Amino acid sequence: MRIKIPYTLNLLLPIIAWAILCSLFAYVLAITIAPLVNPEARRFFMISAPIFVSLFGFLAVLRYGGVGFWAGDDVRLINKNISKKGIVPGLPLGEVKDTFDALIFLCKSTMINVLASGLSVIVLIILTLWINMASNIDLLIIFAGGLIALFFSCSFATFFCQQAMFPVTKELRRILIERGERIDNSQLSGIGYKFYFLFFFPLFTVSIVLIATYPASANVIILSMIGLVMNFVIDRFFIIYFSNSIKEIETFARELPSGERTVFATGSFDREVVDLASNLNKASEDVYFSRKELEKSKEEMGRRVEELEKFFNVTINREIKMIELKKELDKAKSNVQKDKA
């Protein structure tokens, strides 16, 4: 018998696998680099770290698997209305909207949950080592290694959720738009925040190198900091450049319904954006000429209606006059017959 895995648990399992891989990386890094001269501290670290990681992973499985009070209303609603095959057909509008909002919340809360769990593991490990008389250097190296693993875990959780939920979110949004429901986009984050991921990836990579070469010379540290600042500037310009292309498309979309002939011109040097601009211009031309044809059809229809009204008026008036003449003629005939009598 095939076991049915809840949709949210399907999302979580790759995130847990990646988090374990990152934890293993930090674990090996700490064992390799941290002195851990105190045998008690070393033994407690080697035992406690896997236990804490496994404990919080198990709690995450309970929550996202929809088990008892561990699961929130958002998880239950999503697992009820979404499966691996897609959205359950025939959902009422209110249920579709609630499911869409729950998905957006889940995407944001997953990264927060990974962050909270990771910080809890780091704090528990540091406290355990501190109680067992680990040196400050040991604590610092383990703390730095934990932060590096935590950052990579949070980054994967964020981008994996957005990618994995893409088809279902698209379908739910399509249903809401088709049914005329207004979608609240205030919960969504902008592209700009991804800049910080671009910056922190090299920052933590440099941190790994500096930890591995501890104690690093002052020249290596200074050169590393200069390289990070240069990376910060380049990443910032990249995000601004990319955001400008998005804003151009947004401006064009606002101008398109104006009725005037609209041309989308982009300053981008990227082939994908330029190809998109060409397709948008073609669509704009089609819309413009279709509107013109519609206006011509309306004018032609108006002229024909006017001609029909004139014809109707002339015809009806003639018929009315003929009826009146016929009545007058019958009346005259009747008077003549009376006079003869």
C-alpha positions, -999 to +999 in steps of 0.1 A: +000+000+000+014+034-010+018+059+018+003+093+011+027+120+022+012+154+030+020+182+006+038+203+033+059+174+044+069+169+008+082+205+009+100+200+042+119+168+035+144+183+010+148+213+034+156+190+063+181+170+041+198+202+032+199+215+068+214+182+079+241+185+052+248+221+063+250+210+100+274+182+090+296+207+073+296+229+104+302+198+126+332+187+106+345+223+104+343+226+142+360+193+149+387+200+124+396+236+134+384+241+170+411+230+195+386+215+219+414+207+243+390+198+271+381+162+265+347+166+283+338+195+260+349+176+229+329+145+239+297+166+248+300+185+215+303+153+194+272+138+212+250+168+218+252+185+183+237+155+164+210+151+191+199+187+190+198+187+152+178+155+152+154+168+178+145+200+160+143+181+127+118+157+143+097+186+156+096+201+121+084+167+107+056+167+133+045+202+124+047+199+086+033+164+086+001+177+102+005+157+135-018+168+163-014+202+180+021+206+164+005+214+130-010+249+126-042+258+108-023+268+077-006+234+074-040+216+078-057+238+053-029+233+027-028+195+031-066+194+029-068+213-004-035+205-021-018+172-029+012+162-049-011+161-080-022+197-075-052+216-062-083+197-052-110+205-079-142+222-071-131+243-041-153+272-032-140+307-037-134+314+001-115+281+004-093+290-026-085+324-011-077+310+023-055+283+008-036+309-013-030+331+018-019+300+038+007+291+011+021+327+012+023+325+050+039+290+049+066+302+024+076+330+047+072+311+080+094+282+068+125+303+066+116+319+100+112+284+115+145+272+100+161+303+114+146+299+149+154+262+150+190+268+139+196+295+164+181+273+191+205+245+182+235+269+182+226+284+216+220+249+232+254+237+219+272+268+230+256+265+265+265+228+267+301+235+258+303+265+281+291+244+311+318+218+302+345+245+303+352+249+266+376+277+257+365+310+242+382+301+209+362+268+207+330+287+214+337+314+188+347+289+160+316+267+167+294+298+168+308+310+135+304+276+119+268+274+131+260+308+117+274+297+083+254+265+083+223+284+094+226+310+066+229+283+039+200+264+054+177+295+055+187+305+019+178+270+006+145+270+025+135+303+011+143+297-026+133+260-025+098+269-011+093+296-037+103+272-065+084+242-053+052+262-046+054+280-080+029+258-100+003+256-072+005+293-064+002+301-100-030+280-104-046+294-072-038+330-084-053+322-118-085+309-102-088+340-080-083+363-110-108+345-132-134+347-104-128+385-100-113+382-065-089+410-054-055+396-044-036+413-016+000+415-026+011+434+006+023+401+021+048+395-007+085+406-005+102+425-033+131+415-054+154+439-036+157+417-005+174+389-025+204+413-028+213+404+008+216+367-002+239+377-030+261+396-006+261+371+023+271+341+002+306+354-004+307+369+031+302+334+046+325+318+021+353+342+031+344+335+067+350+297+061+384+304+046+394+327+075+382+302+101+401+274+082+433+294+082+430+306+118+450+325+129+449+345+097+473+374+090+462+410+091+469+413+053+446+384+045+418+398+066+422+433+051+422+419+015+391+398+023+372+428+036+381+449+005+369+420-017+336+418+002+330+456-001+337+453-039+312+424-040+287+445-021+289+473-046+287+450-077+257+431-062+239+464-054+243+476-090+231+443-103+199+444-082+192+481-092+198+472-129+174+442-127+148+462-107+148+489-134+138+463-160+109+452-139+098+488-133+098+495-170+075+465-176+052+478-148+051+513-163+043+499-197+015+478-182-001+509-167+001+528-201-013+500-222-050+505-214-048+543-222-060+538-258-029+555-273-003+537-293+022+525-266+057+514-273+078+495-248+114+506-249+139+491-225+174+501-216+184+466-208+213+448-224+199+413-216+186+392-245+157+378-225+145+413-215+149+426-251+130+396-265+103+403-239+101+439-250+097+428-287+068+404-277+052+431-256+054+456-284+038+430-308+010+424-283+006+462-279+003+466-317-023+439-318-043+455-290-040+489-306-052+478-340-079+456-325-092+486-307-091+507-338-110+480-357-135+479-329-139+517-330-144+515-368-170+488-364-188+509-338-189+539-362-201+517-391-227+502-368-238+536-357-242+548-393-262+518-402-284+522-372-289+559-382-298+549-417-323+523-405-338+548-382-343+572-411-357+545-433-379+534-405-392+570-399-398+575-436-415+542-441-437+545-410-446+581-416-456+572-452-477+543-439-494+565-413-501+592-439-516+565-463-538+552-435-550+588-427-557+594-464-576+562-467-597+572-436-604+606-452-613+589-485-637+565-468-652+594-449-656+614-481-672+584-498-696+580-469-706+617-471-712+615-508-735+585-504-754+603-477-759+633-500-772+611-528-796+594-504 
